[in-house]
Amino acid sequence: MKTAFATVVLVALGVAAVPHVKRADTIDDATVLNFALTLEHLENAFYSGALAKFSEHDFRKAGLPKFARGRFVQVAEHEAAHVAFLSGALGDKATQPCNYSFPYTDPKSFAALSQAIEGVGVSAYTGAAQFITDKSYLTAAASVLATEARHASWVASAVNKYAGWSGALDVPLGLNQVYSIAAAFITDCPSTNPALPVKAFPSLTVTTTRYSPGKSIALEYTPASPIADGTALWVAFYSGLSASYAKLEDGKVVIPDDLRGQVYAVVTTSDSAVNDGNTVAGPAILLLEFDSAGKLFH
């Protein structure tokens, strides 16, 4: 179904301009750490800004649990510690924070967006691990990943009252896929920041107001370049370590029946293997929430 979470995220991804970022040609450990630091700066700004804006009274008035703001303060402290840790490891090579814009309007939409951002953070660290060669850096990244996963689970279950997981395995997203999502919240970055090996794909927006597995959804996107007439388009739905493919016809696609939790959708010209070259738009985030019996919320 479509929830406040999905609405906030899809609005952000659908209207954002893509910030300019210098691109690196190679990926080494320092590059991966700076990629992680880019995300940690975003999370740090997200939490510090919301907590400065919303008081304990605001959280209670929004109907959130009485412990929610205090725990979010602790999450914010963790994100600040991640920034300090990665910045210390990189020294004078460390990327600096950008300017950001987040679409939350109250504590409830902030909590919904927190669930999205933490979920993306988990997928970002999981996907980037393959590029780290130094074992000490890999261990450090795993330590951060574990904490990000705890954040994602806590926000989803204790605050938003949904399942704290999507399934037995999380989704590893590629660098460009992660940056395409993060770019929705970045307005501009310092010109002196180190180059990153990333580019943002065109945004993908789900325009259907309510959705669920087995049902058709409408998608909107603007390709970076014209697509030849007769080219078949597919939507890859990422869940766990695999993707399910469904044909996109007249801007609509049917969500596979077996999907649950936080799912990422990408429009592609391939029906079997997505890569940066055949990606047309996305990812978009779908939230297919389910209860303790595994039944979808309606």
C-alpha positions in Angstrom: 0.0 0.0 0.0 1.0 3.6 -0.2 1.8 5.1 3.2 3.0 8.5 4.5 6.5 7.0 4.2 6.1 6.3 0.5 4.4 9.7 -0.1 7.3 11.6 1.4 10.0 9.6 -0.4 8.3 9.6 -3.8 7.7 13.4 -3.6 11.4 13.9 -2.8 12.6 11.7 -5.6 10.2 13.0 -8.1 10.9 16.7 -7.9 14.6 17.0 -7.0 17.2 18.4 -9.4 20.4 16.5 -9.7 23.3 18.3 -8.1 26.6 18.5 -9.9 29.3 16.2 -8.6 32.8 15.7 -9.9 33.3 12.1 -11.1 36.2 9.9 -10.4 37.3 7.3 -12.9 38.6 4.7 -10.4 37.4 3.2 -7.2 39.8 2.8 -4.3 39.4 2.5 -0.6 39.5 6.3 0.0 36.9 6.8 -2.7 34.5 4.3 -1.1 35.0 5.9 2.4 34.3 9.3 0.9 31.1 7.8 -0.7 30.1 6.5 2.7 31.0 9.9 4.3 28.8 11.7 1.7 25.8 9.6 3.0 26.8 10.1 6.6 26.9 13.9 6.1 23.4 13.7 4.7 22.1 11.6 7.6 23.8 13.9 10.1 22.2 17.0 8.6 18.8 15.2 8.4 18.7 14.3 12.1 20.2 17.5 13.5 17.9 19.7 11.4 14.7 17.8 12.4 15.6 17.7 16.1 16.4 21.4 16.1 13.0 22.0 14.5 10.7 19.7 16.4 10.4 19.7 20.2 9.4 16.9 22.5 5.9 18.4 22.5 5.8 18.3 18.7 6.6 14.6 18.8 4.0 13.8 21.3 1.4 15.9 19.5 2.1 14.0 16.3 1.2 10.8 18.1 4.6 9.3 18.2 5.7 7.2 21.2 7.0 9.2 24.2 10.4 7.7 23.9 10.8 8.5 20.2 12.5 11.9 20.3 15.0 10.8 22.9 16.0 7.8 20.8 16.2 9.9 17.7 18.7 12.1 19.6 20.8 9.0 20.2 20.6 8.1 16.5 21.7 11.6 15.7 24.7 11.2 18.0 25.6 8.0 16.2 25.5 9.7 12.8 27.7 12.5 14.0 30.1 9.9 15.3 30.1 8.2 11.9 31.0 11.5 10.3 33.8 12.1 12.8 35.1 8.5 12.4 35.2 8.6 8.6 36.6 12.1 8.4 39.3 11.1 10.8 40.2 8.1 8.7 40.4 10.2 5.5 42.2 13.2 7.0 42.6 16.1 4.5 41.0 13.9 1.7 37.6 13.9 3.5 34.6 15.2 1.6 32.7 18.1 3.2 29.0 18.4 3.9 26.7 19.6 1.1 23.5 21.6 1.4 20.3 19.6 1.7 16.6 19.9 1.5 14.3 17.3 3.2 10.6 17.2 2.5 9.3 16.4 6.1 6.8 18.8 7.5 6.2 17.3 11.0 7.6 14.6 13.3 5.5 11.9 11.7 6.8 12.6 8.1 10.3 13.0 9.6 10.0 9.5 11.1 8.7 8.1 7.8 11.6 9.6 5.9 14.0 8.3 8.5 12.9 4.8 7.8 13.6 5.3 4.1 17.0 6.9 4.6 18.2 4.3 7.1 17.1 1.5 4.7 19.0 3.1 1.9 22.0 3.4 4.1 22.0 -0.3 4.9 21.8 -1.1 1.2 24.5 1.4 0.4 27.1 -0.1 2.8 26.1 -3.7 1.8 26.6 -2.9 -1.9 29.8 -0.9 -1.4 31.6 -3.6 0.6 32.8 -5.4 -2.5 35.0 -2.4 -3.4 36.9 -2.2 -0.1 40.3 -4.0 -0.2 41.8 -3.0 3.2 40.5 -5.4 5.8 40.6 -2.8 8.6 38.5 -0.5 6.5 36.1 -3.3 5.7 35.7 -4.2 9.4 35.0 -0.5 10.2 32.4 -0.3 7.4 30.8 -3.5 8.7 30.6 -1.9 12.2 28.8 1.2 10.8 26.5 -1.0 8.7 25.4 -3.0 11.8 24.5 0.2 13.6 22.6 1.6 10.5 20.7 -1.7 10.3 19.7 -1.3 14.0 18.5 2.2 13.3 16.4 1.1 10.3 14.8 -1.7 12.3 14.1 0.4 15.3 12.5 3.3 13.3 10.3 0.8 11.3 9.1 -1.2 14.2 9.2 0.8 17.4 8.2 4.2 15.9 6.3 3.5 12.7 4.8 0.2 13.9 5.8 -1.9 10.8 8.1 -4.9 10.5 11.7 -4.2 11.3 12.9 -6.1 8.3 11.9 -6.8 4.7 13.0 -10.5 4.7 15.9 -12.7 5.5 18.4 -10.8 3.3 18.9 -7.1 2.6 19.3 -5.4 -0.8 22.8 -4.5 -1.9 22.5 -1.4 -4.1 25.1 -0.1 -6.6 26.9 3.2 -6.1 25.0 5.0 -8.8 21.7 3.6 -7.5 22.4 4.9 -4.0 23.6 8.3 -5.3 20.4 8.6 -7.4 18.3 8.3 -4.2 20.6 10.6 -2.1 20.7 13.2 -4.9 17.1 13.9 -4.3 18.0 15.6 -1.0 21.2 17.3 -2.1 20.9 20.9 -3.5 24.6 21.7 -4.0 28.1 20.6 -2.8 31.4 22.4 -2.2 33.4 22.5 -5.5 36.5 21.4 -3.5 35.0 18.1 -2.6 36.9 15.0 -3.9 35.5 13.4 -7.0 33.2 10.4 -6.6 32.7 7.6 -9.1 28.9 8.2 -9.3 26.2 9.6 -11.5 22.5 10.1 -10.8 20.0 8.3 -13.0 16.8 10.0 -14.0 14.2 10.0 -11.2 11.4 7.5 -11.2 8.1 8.4 -9.6 5.2 6.0 -8.7 2.0 8.0 -9.4 -0.5 5.4 -8.3 -2.0 6.5 -5.0 -2.3 3.0 -3.4 -0.4 0.0 -4.4 0.2 -3.6 -3.4 1.7 -6.8 -4.8 -0.2 -8.2 -7.7 -1.6 -4.8 -8.6 -0.6 -2.5 -11.5 1.2 0.8 -10.8 1.8 3.8 -13.0 5.3 5.2 -13.4 6.6 8.5 -14.6 10.2 9.3 -15.7 12.1 11.3 -18.3 14.9 9.3 -19.9 18.4 10.9 -20.1 18.3 10.2 -23.9 15.5 9.2 -26.3 14.6 5.5 -26.3 14.3 4.0 -29.8 10.8 3.0 -30.9 10.0 -0.6 -30.3 12.5 -1.0 -27.4 11.0 -3.2 -24.7 11.2 -1.8 -21.2 11.1 -3.7 -18.0 11.0 -2.9 -14.3 13.4 -4.7 -12.0 12.1 -5.0 -8.5 15.0 -5.5 -6.0 14.3 -7.5 -2.9 17.0 -9.4 -1.0 19.8 -10.6 -3.2 17.8 -10.9 -6.3 15.5 -9.0 -8.6 12.1 -9.8 -10.2 11.4 -8.5 -13.6 8.0 -7.3 -15.0 7.3 -5.8 -18.4 6.5 -2.1 -18.5 3.7 -1.3 -20.9 2.2 2.1 -21.5 3.9 3.4 -18.4 2.3 0.7 -16.1 3.7 -2.4 -14.5 2.3 -5.1 -12.2 4.2 -5.5 -8.9 5.2 -9.2 -8.4 3.0 -11.1 -5.9 5.7 -12.2 -3.5 7.4 -8.9 -2.7 7.3 -7.5 0.9 9.0 -4.7 2.8 11.3 -2.0 1.3 11.6 -2.7 -2.4 13.6 -0.8 -5.0 12.2 -0.4 -8.6 14.4 0.4 -11.7 13.3 0.9 -15.3 15.6 -1.0 -17.6 16.0 -2.3 -21.1 17.0 -5.7 -19.8 14.7 -8.5 -18.6 17.4 -10.4 -16.7 20.4 -8.3 -15.6 20.4 -4.6 -14.7 23.6 -2.5 -15.1 24.4 1.2 -15.4 24.3 1.0 -19.2 20.8 -0.4 -19.5 19.2 1.6 -16.6 16.6 4.1 -17.8 15.4 5.5 -14.5 15.3 4.9 -10.8 15.5 3.5 -8.2 12.1 4.3 -6.8 11.2 3.0 -3.3 8.1 1.0 -2.7 7.1 0.1 0.9 5.0 -3.1 1.0 4.3 -3.3 4.8 3.1 -6.5 6.4 2.0 -7.5 9.9 3.3 -10.2 12.3 1.3 -12.9 10.4 2.9 -11.8 7.1 -0.3 -10.2 5.8 -0.1 -6.9 4.0 -1.5 -3.8 5.6 -4.4 -2.3 3.7 
